[in-house]
Amino acid sequence: MSRLKLFTVFIVAGYLIGLLATLFVPVYVALLIPAGLSSLALIFYKPKHPMQGAKPFAEPIAPSQASTPLPSDLQDTVAKDPVWGPVLEYIGVLEDMLISEGQKDNLDNEIVEKTLSLLTRLQRVIPQLQELNDGNINHNIHRLVFKDLNGAVNPFLKLSGEAKRQNRRLLLTGLKDINSKISFYVESIEHRDLIDLQTKIDLIHERYNVQN
């Protein structure tokens, strides 16, 4: 269970306990239970720095399974977006290039699998970024894709066979760094979701307090 889901369960449980507690203690005391639990959870929840405690690098997957397309309606919406459409299109081009080079035995399986895994992760997070619509994060992800990712993959694809073998570890390190940065932005999205949830809980508490 993700920390966001666990946090949600924690809040709901605290709220229910608070409601039951009103049968035995004054209302203002009962309200302290969910408020205290939610505040404590937020104190211990902190988004990670992109280079600290990031999620492990994606597990290798077969090239045939690497690309998991977004639902057609969602993909159409993202593709038409002036901010994220070009990103999604570029990811598709990179996927095609990597699969083609892998089939020609110009790239080893680890390079193909880990790069495709990274691209798939980007595809899955884009709809969340589109909904969030944070200008600063949008700029950073564009830079991550068109500068960092492009700068790591494209020059490597142009190398000769021997040069690829000599520089493969450098590429894998670059991919791992990009994956860590994606983890940071995912944590930032989850943190904002938690803040929104906390705000809704506070509003419920205020309404309940007024009614009683």
C-alpha positions as CSV (number, residue, x, y, z in Angstrom):
1,M,0.0,0.0,0.0
2,S,1.4,3.4,-0.9
3,R,2.0,6.0,1.7
4,L,-0.8,8.2,0.3
5,K,-3.3,5.4,0.6
6,L,-2.1,4.5,4.0
7,F,-2.3,8.1,5.1
8,T,-5.9,8.3,3.8
9,V,-6.9,5.1,5.7
10,F,-5.2,6.6,8.8
11,I,-7.2,9.8,8.6
12,V,-10.6,8.1,7.9
13,A,-10.0,5.7,10.8
14,G,-9.1,8.6,13.1
15,Y,-12.3,10.5,12.1
16,L,-14.5,7.4,12.8
17,I,-12.8,6.9,16.2
18,G,-13.5,10.5,16.9
19,L,-17.2,10.2,16.1
20,L,-17.5,7.1,18.3
21,A,-15.6,8.9,21.1
22,T,-18.3,11.6,21.2
23,L,-20.5,9.0,23.0
24,F,-18.2,8.9,25.9
25,V,-16.3,12.2,26.1
26,P,-17.1,15.9,25.2
27,V,-17.2,16.8,21.5
28,Y,-14.1,19.1,21.7
29,V,-12.1,16.2,23.2
30,A,-13.3,13.7,20.5
31,L,-12.3,16.1,17.7
32,L,-8.7,16.1,19.0
33,I,-8.3,12.5,18.0
34,P,-8.6,12.8,14.2
35,A,-6.9,16.2,14.2
36,G,-4.0,14.9,16.2
37,L,-3.5,11.8,14.1
38,S,-3.6,13.7,10.8
39,S,-1.2,16.3,12.1
40,L,1.2,13.6,13.3
41,A,1.1,11.9,9.9
42,L,1.8,15.1,8.1
43,I,4.8,15.8,10.3
44,F,6.4,12.4,9.5
45,Y,5.5,12.6,5.8
46,K,8.1,14.6,3.9
47,P,8.9,14.5,0.1
48,K,12.3,13.1,-0.6
49,H,15.2,15.0,-2.2
50,P,15.7,13.8,-5.8
51,M,19.0,12.2,-4.8
52,Q,18.0,10.8,-1.4
53,G,15.9,7.7,-0.8
54,A,14.4,7.7,-4.2
55,K,12.5,4.6,-5.4
56,P,14.7,1.8,-6.7
57,F,15.4,1.9,-10.4
58,A,12.7,0.3,-12.4
59,E,12.9,-3.5,-12.6
60,P,13.9,-4.7,-16.0
61,I,11.1,-5.7,-18.3
62,A,10.9,-7.3,-21.7
63,P,10.9,-4.8,-24.6
64,S,7.6,-6.2,-25.8
65,Q,6.0,-5.3,-22.4
66,A,7.9,-2.1,-21.7
67,S,5.4,0.3,-23.3
68,T,2.1,0.3,-21.6
69,P,0.0,2.8,-23.5
70,L,-2.3,5.2,-21.7
71,P,-6.0,4.7,-22.2
72,S,-7.0,6.1,-25.7
73,D,-9.1,8.9,-24.4
74,L,-6.5,10.0,-21.9
75,Q,-3.7,9.7,-24.5
76,D,-5.7,11.9,-26.9
77,T,-6.2,14.5,-24.3
78,V,-2.5,14.6,-23.4
79,A,-1.4,14.5,-27.1
80,K,-3.5,17.6,-27.8
81,D,-2.1,19.5,-24.9
82,P,0.4,22.2,-26.1
83,V,2.6,21.6,-23.0
84,W,2.6,17.8,-22.8
85,G,1.8,16.7,-26.4
86,P,5.4,17.3,-27.6
87,V,6.8,15.4,-24.6
88,L,4.5,12.4,-25.2
89,E,5.4,12.4,-28.9
90,Y,9.2,12.5,-28.2
91,I,8.8,9.6,-25.7
92,G,7.1,7.6,-28.5
93,V,9.9,8.4,-30.9
94,L,12.6,7.3,-28.4
95,E,10.7,4.1,-27.7
96,D,10.6,3.2,-31.4
97,M,14.3,3.9,-31.8
98,L,15.3,1.8,-28.8
99,I,13.2,-1.2,-29.8
100,S,14.5,-1.0,-33.4
101,E,18.1,-0.8,-32.2
102,G,17.6,-3.6,-29.8
103,Q,16.1,-5.9,-32.5
104,K,19.2,-5.1,-34.6
105,D,21.4,-6.2,-31.6
106,N,22.9,-2.7,-31.6
107,L,21.9,-2.3,-27.9
108,D,22.2,-4.8,-25.1
109,N,19.0,-5.9,-23.3
110,E,19.8,-4.0,-20.0
111,I,20.0,-0.7,-21.9
112,V,16.8,-1.3,-23.8
113,E,14.8,-2.6,-20.8
114,K,15.8,0.1,-18.3
115,T,15.4,3.0,-20.8
116,L,12.0,1.7,-21.9
117,S,11.0,1.3,-18.2
118,L,12.0,4.9,-17.6
119,L,10.0,6.2,-20.6
120,T,6.9,4.2,-19.4
121,R,7.2,5.8,-16.0
122,L,7.3,9.2,-17.6
123,Q,4.2,8.4,-19.7
124,R,2.3,7.4,-16.5
125,V,3.1,10.5,-14.5
126,I,2.4,13.0,-17.3
127,P,-1.4,13.0,-16.8
128,Q,-0.9,13.8,-13.1
129,L,1.4,16.6,-14.1
130,Q,-1.1,17.9,-16.6
131,E,-3.8,18.0,-13.9
132,L,-1.5,19.6,-11.4
133,N,-0.5,22.3,-14.0
134,D,2.4,23.7,-12.0
135,G,4.4,26.0,-14.2
136,N,7.7,25.4,-12.4
137,I,7.3,21.6,-12.4
138,N,6.3,21.7,-16.1
139,H,9.4,23.6,-16.9
140,N,11.6,21.1,-14.9
141,I,10.1,18.0,-16.6
142,H,10.5,19.6,-20.0
143,R,14.2,20.2,-19.2
144,L,14.5,16.7,-17.8
145,V,13.1,15.1,-21.0
146,F,14.5,17.3,-23.8
147,K,17.9,18.1,-22.2
148,D,18.8,15.4,-19.6
149,L,17.2,12.4,-21.2
150,N,17.9,13.4,-24.8
151,G,21.5,14.3,-23.9
152,A,22.0,10.8,-22.3
153,V,20.3,8.6,-24.9
154,N,20.8,10.2,-28.3
155,P,24.6,10.6,-28.2
156,F,24.9,7.0,-27.0
157,L,22.8,5.7,-29.9
158,K,25.2,7.3,-32.4
159,L,28.3,5.6,-30.9
160,S,29.9,2.6,-32.6
161,G,29.6,-0.9,-31.1
162,E,32.8,-0.7,-29.1
163,A,32.2,2.8,-27.9
164,K,28.7,1.7,-26.7
165,R,30.3,-1.0,-24.6
166,Q,32.8,1.4,-23.1
167,N,30.1,4.0,-22.3
168,R,27.2,1.8,-21.3
169,R,27.8,2.3,-17.5
170,L,27.8,6.1,-18.0
171,L,24.4,5.9,-19.7
172,L,22.9,3.6,-17.0
173,T,24.1,6.1,-14.3
174,G,22.5,8.9,-16.2
175,L,19.2,7.0,-16.5
176,K,19.3,6.2,-12.7
177,D,19.8,9.9,-12.0
178,I,16.8,10.9,-14.2
179,N,14.7,8.2,-12.5
180,S,15.6,9.7,-9.1
181,K,14.4,13.1,-10.2
182,I,11.1,11.6,-11.5
183,S,10.7,10.1,-8.0
184,F,11.1,13.5,-6.5
185,Y,8.3,15.0,-8.6
186,V,6.0,12.1,-7.9
187,E,6.6,12.6,-4.1
188,S,5.8,16.3,-4.6
189,I,2.5,15.5,-6.2
190,E,1.6,13.1,-3.4
191,H,2.6,15.7,-0.8
192,R,0.2,18.2,-2.4
193,D,-2.5,15.6,-2.5
194,L,-2.0,15.1,1.3
195,I,-2.2,18.9,1.9
196,D,-5.5,19.0,0.0
197,L,-6.8,16.1,1.9
198,Q,-5.8,17.7,5.2
199,T,-7.7,20.9,4.2
200,K,-10.8,18.9,3.5
201,I,-10.6,17.1,6.8
202,D,-10.2,20.5,8.6
203,L,-13.3,21.8,6.9
204,I,-15.2,18.7,8.0
205,H,-14.1,19.2,11.6
206,E,-15.2,22.9,11.5
207,R,-18.6,22.0,10.2
208,Y,-19.0,19.2,12.7
209,N,-18.0,21.5,15.5
210,V,-20.5,24.1,14.5
211,Q,-23.3,21.6,14.3
212,N,-22.6,20.4,17.8
